[in-house]
Amino acid sequence: MLATMTPDHNEIDRLRAEVLRLAAERDAVTAERDAATAALAKATAKGVRLEKKVSQLEHKLGELLRRISGRSSEKIDPAQIFLEFAQGDEEQGPPSPPHVDEAPDGEVAPRAPGKKRKKGGWGELPPHLPRVPVKHEPDAADLVCGCCGGERKSIGSPEITERLDYTPSSTFVVQHIRDRFRCPTCQDGTVIAPLPPPPLGATDPEKGRAEAGLISYVVTSKFGDHLPLNRLVAIFAREGVALHRSTLCDWVREAAALLWPVADCVRRGVISRHVVGVDDTGVRVVYEKDDPRTGTRRARIWVYRGLPGEAYFTISDTKCKADEDGPAAVLSDYEGFVQVDAAGSYEGLFDDGTRLEVGCHAHTRRYFFEARTSSPREAAFALLTYRKIYEIESRFRDATPEERRAARQAETKPILDAFEAWLDEFAASSAFVPGTPLATAIGYSRNQRVALRRFLDDGRLSPDNNAVERALRPVAVGRKSWLFAGSGQAAKDAATLYTLVVSCKELGVEPWAYLRDVIRRRAADRSAPVEALTPRAWWEADRKAAAAAIASLSP
């Protein structure tokens, strides 16, 4: 008979405690492992974010260095584009560029015919400049013949060598001379010719001391040649004419007030066109002490462009779409196409459907150009595509709108279709990395797809907004010299005068000659219609007059 074993409760309790202890250690180790895994994952994610941030900062630094000390042009040698496109894995890279011609053996196809670059050197000096003859005679001893001792005579036509010279611009005083007339018999009823009204200060003709030519020179120098008024004071001082900067400020302010109706007429011409291009840039404005916006602030100067020679400038305090001086106010009554970039300040323009947005392919191309350092192969593919699109545009630059539309439908549309299909495919692939410059370029292209394709259906539209950006260039260059506008009213005056000066430059009209004539005509009769005084109307009238003069000379 087996003996009954009595359980040792102490041993059981000891074993149970040991199991609980080991389980607690296991749980602690598991928790420590999970915490370490989470920390590792967190550190890995942070490292990925930091690496991405470093890559973005390096890209921005490279772009800033390029803009400061590199080439500002975005033109690239076609051979370099093909080289970048050829680099990398052929299987993982994008497809071959649609309709981009390559020569055999890897050579680059010849460039499409375009304007030839002018050769360097002086060439012929301008024929319209006056010639000042300077006669040079040989020494008397050289005029004696060494053989017979006779006198050498001039033979044939003289040899003429031309050199260019310069005399500083002359400041002169115009004397308005008026004789008094009176009857010698009765010595009564003195008559004198009326004094012509001065361009500025018409309330008191005797106090108007500046003529139209001088005022036009000051306006053209500041807004056309980017000379601050204090430098003009120094230039006049070298000629012995003492003028204060405050005097020149008064002339600019009064000239803007005199010419504002003409600038407003330019605005009416712009908003009557089938397409209006819009862009803006920043300017600093020093507001007056009694203004609620006291201090120096960054305002926006906008340009609205219709036909060449119609560039209307305005100033707004902000870039907000609700700004009362922004595009929403200027284009409130406009119906048609508006060509802009993808800035948020334009969103309200297209809500009611009366205006249709036209995208800018130059902005799109710029994003891919900036992505060349981080994604050279994909960026080169996009640049090759745009090269082909602009080759088509250059071939039909002088064609009619109907011919241009037909060419875009037949040649450009298939290229864009293939390019957009690649954008969608690449955005859905594993090679797409959000936050990179290439992702920004692809996102911009896809988000603006409808606006970017709109130029295909209308031959009057341009694929980009470059003409408007060129109109803003004088402001970007000038603000490096004059730095800021001295008041809110000075900023508005600058917009008025930029409207006229930039419009003249687009037409190839000399701003000084135009302003002098228009200031004289406005000063003579301020109530007269101004439709014939806009730069484009003035240019057209001048062309007609020149054509009539030529026709009168022909037999």
Order of alpha helices (4+ residues) and beta strands (2+ residues): alpha-alpha-beta-beta-alpha-alpha-alpha-beta-beta-beta-alpha-beta-beta-alpha-alpha-alpha-alpha-alpha-alpha-alpha-beta-alpha-alpha-alpha
